[in-house]
Structure formats: C-alpha cells, structure tokens
C-alpha cells in the first residue's frame, strides 16, 4: 500500500496493489491499476463507507502458501477479507453494494490460446457476489486495456481511465507485471 496527496482530487490517495485491500470511513480515495486482475469495491450505503480489494486469480491454483498475507491474491479469499474487515468496522451486510472492475485480456490472446485469466476472474467475482447476495450496481470488465480506478469510499463514486497506447511505458510495465504473475503461477511460459 502507498499513500500520497493528489492535488487534482485535493485528497489523500491510498494505492493498493495485488493481494491488498483497504476500507475506510475517512475522506481518502482508494486507487489501483488493473490488467487481468479484478477489484471489487464494496459500499455500505446506509453507513456511508466502503473499501476495495485487488486480486490476481479467481481460485487458489496450488497448495496454500505459507505466507497468509498472500492469500489476497485469490478472489475466494480477497472478497471475504474485505467483507470481514468492513463488517468489523460496522458495515451492515444488507446495505452493501458492489462494483466490479478489471479482467482485461491485456495480452490480446485469441480464445484458442486457452486459459483467459481475466475472463475467469470476471466470472468468479460476479458468481461470488451473487452467492453472497451482494448486488452489483456497476461494472467495467473485460476488453484489452488496463484500467486505473479511483474509488471514493464515502460516496461509492468511481473514476476510471482505460490505459491505451498513448503512454507505452505504462502499458509495458503493466504487461510485464502481469506476465511475471502468470509465469510465477505456472499459467504462462516465460518465452511468450
């Protein structure tokens, strides 16, 4: 997690990275950058606060890591960690609403290439929230472009920007990080 002041928003920004989540009653905005990863925002409309997570994979791909801090990389844990954190802080489940972002095919792989991490992550997020009876009120998922999002936990407003090719450096950094994640999980070969 990283925190900084943003003069455009005139607010503190909490930036979360893969495996992380953050919820607050404060005035901060929560931000992240997504490729094939997913962020779920949860908002308690009655109590006026919310949170956001950032997960890399829908389900655990192999044995549990010894590092429990890394469980947030999997959607099956990441959403529950955020939900539990918000309930501890006073959220009321019946007033929770969700927004879902990410799941891009940033490598622009054709369907015949096999597993599409972004598609699996999208399906998982919507299925999980439906199972938990948390309505999804907005989403922006799929496609081929990475996204940068800012979430206001007090109002549930989201600012979203698709990162297109105007800044190839940003896109290349995101592509390399995604590739490293996929290689480390043995989903993709290093030579792609």
N, C-alpha and C positions, 0 to 999 in steps of 0.2 A: 504494500500500500504506500501511496505517496500523497502528500498534502501540499497544496500551494494556493496562493491567492491569484485569481483571474480578474483582471481589470474590466474585461468585456462584460462578464456577469456581475462584477463587483461582489464576489462571494469567494469563500474558500472552496476549493475543489478537492475531493478525495478521489484519487485514481486507484481503481482496483485492477488487479492482474489475474491471470488464470489461477484457479484454485482459491480465490479470495471472495469474501462477501463483506458488506458493510450495511448497517442500518442505523438510523438516527432520528431523533426528534428535533435536531438542530437545523440551522439555515444552510448547511453545506450542500453543494451539489455532488453527486457521485458520477464518476466518469470511467469509461473503459473503451478499448478498441477491440473489435471482434472480426475474426475471419470466419472459420468454420465453427468456432466456439459460440456458445449461447450465453446471453444474460437474461435472467428473469428479474423483473422488478416487481416487488410486492408493495402494496399501498393499503393502509388501513384508513378507509375514507371517513370513518367516524372519529378516530383519534388524531388524524392528520399527520401521520408519519409513515416512512417507508424504508425500503432497503433494496439492494441489488447484489446479485452474485455474478460469477463468470466461470462457467465450466467448459471443459475441453471435450469430454466424451460422455455419451449417454450413460453407459454402464461400465462397471469395472471390467477390465479386459483380462486381468490375471489376478493372482493371489493378492490379498490386501497388503499394501505397503506397510512397512514398519513405521513410517512417518505419517502419523494420523493428520498432520497439517495438510497433507497432500490429498486427503480424501475429497476435498472440494473440487478436485479436477473432474470428478464423476457426477453427472447430473443427479443420479439416485441419492447422493449424499448432499450435494450443493444446495438443492432446493430445500431439503429438510433442515440443513444447518441454518439457512436464512430464516426459514419459518420458525424454528425453535428460538432463535435469537430475538426475533420480533415479538413472539409471544412472551418471552421473559421480560421484555421491555414494556409490555402492556397492550400489545395488539390483540384485537378481538377477531378470531378466525372468520366469523360470519360477515365481517365488513372488509375482508381482504379482497383486493382486486389485483390482477396480474397484467403485465405487458411483457412480450417476448421479442427478443432481437437477436440477429446473427444467423449462423448456419449457412454462410456463403460457400459456394464451390470456388474458392479463390484460385485453385489450380486449373480451373476450367476443364476438368476431366470429363470425357464423354461417359455416358451411362455404362457402356461396355467395359470401362476401366475397372468396374467392380464397386467396392465399398465407397460410399459417399458420406463422409463423416458429418458434414453439415446437414444432410437430409436425415440421418439417424438422430442427430441432436435435436432437430426441429420436432420430429415425431415424438421423441421421448418427452420433451418439455410440455407439449400440448396434452399428451396422454397422462402424464403425471399430475398436471394441474387439474385435469378433468377428474381424475381419480380422487384427488383431494378436495374436489368441489369448490375450487377457486376459479371464478370466472376470468377469462382472458378478455380484456376490454380493448386491447390494441396490440398489433404486432407488425414487425417488418423483418421478414426472414427470407432466406434463400438468395438466389441471384449469384453473381460472380464477384461482387465488390465487397471489400472490407467496409466496416462501419465504425464510426466514432459516435458514441452516445453520451449525453449528459442527462442525468435524472434528478429532478427536484423531489426529494422525499416528502416535503411538506404539501405539495400540490399534485403530485404524480405526473407533472408535465415532463416530456422528454424532447430534447433537441437531438436530431440525428443528422449525420452527414455521411454520405457514401464517399469513400476514398477512391477516386478514379485515377486515371493515369497522369493528371497534371503534376503530381509530385511522385515520380517514380521511386525516389529514395524511400519514402514512407511505405509504399506498396511492397517494395523489395524486402524491407525489414520485416514486415508482417508475413510475407510469403516464407522467408527464411525461418521465422519463429514457428510458423505452422508446420513447415517441413520437419524441423527438429522435433516437435511434439509427436508427429506421426511416425518418424523414424524411431524415436525412443519407445514408442508403444508397439513397435514392430508391425505397424499397419502399412507402412510405405518403405520401399527400398531406398537406400541412400543415393543411388545413382539416378534417381528421377529428378 
